[in-house]
Amino acid sequence: MTDDSRSPGAAPRRRARGKHGRRRKPPVRRTGRRIAAWSAGALVLLGGTGAGFLYFKLNGNLSSVDINAALGKNRPDNVDNGSMDILVLGSDSRAGDNDKYGRDEGSSRSDTAMIVHVYAGHKEASVVSIPRDTIISRPACTTPSGKTSPAVKREQFNEAYSLGGAVCAVKTVEAMTNIRMDHYLEVDFAGFQRLIDKLGGVEVTTTKPINDKWSHLKLDAGTHRLDGEQSLGLVRTRHGVGDGSDLGRIKLQQAFIKALLDQVKSIGLFTSPTKLYGIADTATKALTTDKDLASVDKLYGFANSLKGIGSEDMHMVTLPVGPDPRDSDRVVPLTAAAEQIWQAFREDKPVPEAALKEGDGAKTQADGVVQ
């Protein structure tokens, strides 16, 4: 399994924009998470009067944020070319069930951030991982208390989420890329762990031992079926592999996501209504979505349109970055290479090979450690 994969093949034909530059409303679709299918499928299989109860129960599990209402019209255009872009965040809140991963300091951070571009036709996707310690320019954002925090020229990327939650994170990504995010998905530590356990674990092969006391993970070289706690440890591991950088950790995350997609395809969820409902219940509790995905039927449509995307169709890229000249512990985007990626997404084209080879994250000491 490779971490930075080749871009997809020929680009789809670009279609004209709809009225006012907005997409004509496409069928609901999105990134490689089958959570929607699990949720709605459980209702269909269980059927009868109980289905109505389960529908409302699963809907009640979901948390959502009305991104469109919060950001208004001052956003990039919705380009009607059949593609879709999603911001996926992993939250490292230490509150509640997450407190064993550190002290609760009253705020959350986006521990993991990925921009997922689903190509027209929904057969392939490219995923750009953004290192959390990337220094960016952040636009003005509103805090949960309603105060406005002015724009800043230099701020670590994950501070946007800490400051203003999902809305500020989306606004910052849109300012970075000039791409409108069609959807938002967020999962926290505890929810991620429970979901992996419900799926029966994820099988990975490690080519080197991993021993990281910070993420509580110790693995010998070889093949392992990771439970939820081990999986969480793997995607959080920095010090146990390579030089301890966030760029190496991203490679582990990318490899794990591909293994997770293979696991979801292999377990035959729809053959067991009981198993399916348990996963749907866990998945919906784990997720925070944008308002447009905040129901079981919408999540089902979203995931059903992505069922053709497998691990081999998911092309993983790390945002091209280099050392920050003002802070050796931080990185900055390589503007020209990053813009090549964003332009490709805007035009629904493959990521140029040249952009895949740029930056410190293109090749790390963690490459190939997880397969």
N, C-alpha and C positions, 0 to 999 in steps of 0.2 A: 504494500500500500504506500503510495507516495503522498506527500503532504501538499506540495504546490503542483497541482495537476495541469495538464494542458487545457487550453481554452476549448470550447465547443467548436464544431465545424462551421459550415457556411451560415452566415447571418440571415435571419428572416427579413423579408421585404418590409420596409418602413411604410406605414400607412399614414394617411393625412390625419391631422389633429381634428378633433371634434369641435363643435362650437365653443368659442371662448378659450380654445387651447386645452380643454379638459378631455380626459378619456371618456368615450362613450362607455357606459357602465358595462364592464366585461363580466363573464361568469366569475363567481367568487373563486379565487385560487390562491395558492401560495406554497411556500417553502417546505422542505422535506420533513414536516412533522405530521404524523398521521393521527394526531390527537383527535381531530375532528371526526374522523371515520370511526374511531373507537367509541366516541360519545354517542353519535347518532345511531350507529350500528347496534349498540346495546339496546336502544329503545325499540328498534325494529324487531330485533330477535326476542326480546322479552314480551313485547306486545300487550294487548288488552288494557284494562283499566290501570294496571300498574305502570304502564308506559307513560301515562300522563303525569303520575306522581314523580317518576324518575326524571322526566323531562324537566319539570320545575326544580327538582332537587339538583340536577346537574347544572342547569342554568344558574341556580343560586350559588353554586360553587365558584362561578367565574367572577373575577374582578376585572374592571375595565377602566380605561381613561378616554375621555372624549378629546382626542388630539385635534380633530378638525375644528371643533368649536373653540378650543383654546388658542389655536394658531391663526384662525381666520383665513383671509385671502392672500396674505403676504407670504406666499410660498412659491416654490418652483411649479411650473405648469405640470399638469397631468398629460403626458404625451401619449397619444393613442397609437401605440405600435404593438399592442398585445402582450407586452412584458409586464412584470410586476417587481416592485422593490419592497423589501421588508427589513426593518431594523429588529434584530433579535438581541436581547440583553440577558445576561445572567447576573442577578443581584446578589451582593454579598452582605445583605443586612445581617446584623448580629442579634436582632431582637427575637424573642419567642423561641421557636424550635431551633433557630440558627445560633443560639448563644454559645454553644460549645466550640464554635469556630473563631471566637474572639470576643472581646468586650464590646457591649453595645454602647456606641458613642452618640446615639440619637439620630443617626442618619445612615443611609445606604449608599453603596457605590456600585457602579456597573463593572463588576469584576471581569466580565466577558462581553465583548461587543462584536457583532457581525452584521454586515450588510449583505443580504441575500438578494441576488437578481435572478428571477425566474424568466427564462427566455420565452418568447412567443411560441405557443404550441405546448408548453409545459412538459417538455421531455428532458430538459437540461437546466442546470442552474450554476451560477458562479457565486462563491461566498468570499467576501473580503473581511478578514479579521483585523480589527483596529487595536493595536497595543494600547493598554489602558494608561500607560505613562507617556503617551504622545502629547507633545505641546501643540495646542491649536489656538485659534482665535475663537472665542465664544461670543455669540450674540447676546443682547439683553434678554434676561429671563425673569419670570415671575416665580417667587418662592412660594411654598405651601401656605405661608402666612399672608400672602397677597402683596408682598413688597416687591418692587422691581429692582433687580440687580443689574447694573449697567454692563454693557459689553466690555470685554477685556481682550487685549491683544495676545496675552500669554496665559494659558491655563492648561493644566493636565486634563486630558479628554474625559476621564471618568468623574471629574468634579462637576460636570454639567448635570449629571444625574443626581449627584449628592445635593446640588443646589436646588434644582427645580423638578426632579423626578422625570417621568417619561416625556413630558411635554418639552422640557428643556433639552433632553437628550435628542429627541427627534429634531427640534429646531437647530441644534448644533450640527447634527449630521447633514441636514439639508443645506445649511450654510457652507459646510465643507465641500459638498459634492455637487450642489445645484441640481439635485435629484429629489423629487417628492417621494417620501416614503408612503407607500399605499397601506401598509399595515405595521403593527407593532406587537411583538411578543416578548414577554418577560417571564423568567422562572427563577425562583430563589433556591438557596442551598437545600433546605429541608424538602421542598417539593421535588427537586431533582432526584434526591436520594431515594425518596419513597417511590417515585415513578420507575426508576431502574430496578428496584426490588420487585415491584409488581410485574415488570416485564420478564423477571426471572434472571436478571443479570445480563451482562454483555461480555462476549468472549473477545479477548485481544491476545496478541503475542508480543512479548517484550524481548528485544534482542540483547538487552543489557539489564542488569539488576537496577532497580529503583529503590532508593531509601531516602525518604524525605520526612524528617521529624515534624516539620511545620505543617505538612498536609496529612500527616498520620498514615503515610503509605509506605509499605515495604513489600517489594515483589522481587522474586528471583527471575532470571532470564527464563523464558518459556511461555507456554500458553496458559492463560488464566481465564476463568469466568468471574468477572468482577461483580460484587454485589453493589448496592447503592452507595455505601460508605466508601468502598474502595474506588468506585467510579468517580465520586466527588473528589477524592484524594488525587486521582490521576489528573483530572482537568484543572486542579489547582496547583499541581506540582511545579515548582520552579527550581528549588535547590537540589533536588535529587537527580537531575539530568542536565548534562551540559554545563554551561557557564552560569546557570542560575538566573538567566534573563527572562523577561516576559516573552521575548520572541521565541525562545525555546519552548516555553509553556504553550504558546499558541499552536506549535506543531503537534504537541500531544493532544490538544483539544480537537484539532482538525482530524487527526487519525481516529480519535474516539468517536466523533460524529459519524464517520463512515462506518465504523463497526456497529454503532447504534442503529443506523439505517438497515444494515444487514440483519440485525437481530429482530427488528420490527417486521421485516418481510418473512422471517423464518418461523415465527411462532404460531401462525394460523389463528389469529384472534377470533375470527368470525365463526369458528367451529365450536366455541364454548361461550354461551351467553353469560354465564356466571363470571368467567374470567374476563370477558369483555367489559362487563359492567364495572368490575373492580378496577380495571385500568382506566376506564372513562372517569370514574369517580375521583381517582387519584390525580389524573391528568388535569381535570378541570379545576381542582383545588390548587394545583401547582402554578397555573397560568394567570398572568395579567395580560389582557389584550387591549387593542384599540376598540372603540365603541362599535365599529362596524363588524367585529368578529365576536361580539359578546353574547352569543347565544349558540346553543348546540347545533341548530340547523345551519347557521352561517359557518360555524367551524367545520361542519361536515362537508359543505360545498367547497370550502377552502381546501381541505385535505384531499377530498376526492379528486380534485383537478390535478393533484400532484402525485397521484399514485404511481405514475409511470417513471418517476425520478428515483433511481437507485443510487447506491454509493458510487458506482462507476460513472454516473452522470452528474455528480456533484464535484465541481472544480474549485479547489481550495486555494486561496491566495492570501498572502499577508500584505497589508498596506505597505508600500515601499517607504521606508524610513531610514534616516541616518542619525548619527549622534547630534545631540543638541549642543551647539558651541558654548552655550551659557550654563549648561548643567550636564555633567557627565553621566548622571543617573537617569536622564530623560532622552527621548528621541523626538525628531521633527519629521514631518512628511517631506519626501522628495517631490517637490511640486510638479515637475514635468511628468514624472512616471505616474504619480497618483492621478493626474489629470487624464492621462491616457486611459486609465481604468474607468474613471467617471464618464468620459466621453463615450467609451465603448458601451457602458450601461445605458446612457441616454439614447444611443442609437441602436440598442439591442444587438450589439455585435460581440464577437469573441474578444476576450482580453488579449491585447497584443503580447506576443512572446517576449518582446523587449521589456515590457513592464513587469513580467513575471520574474525576470532575472535581476531586477533592480532592488537595491536596499539591503540592509543588514538582515532582514528576516527571510530573504530568498533562500538562504542556506544557513542552517544552524547546527550546533552540536547535537541537537535533539532529533534531527532528521533520521527517520527509519527506526527509532527506538521502539515505537509502538506500531504494530502492523495488524 
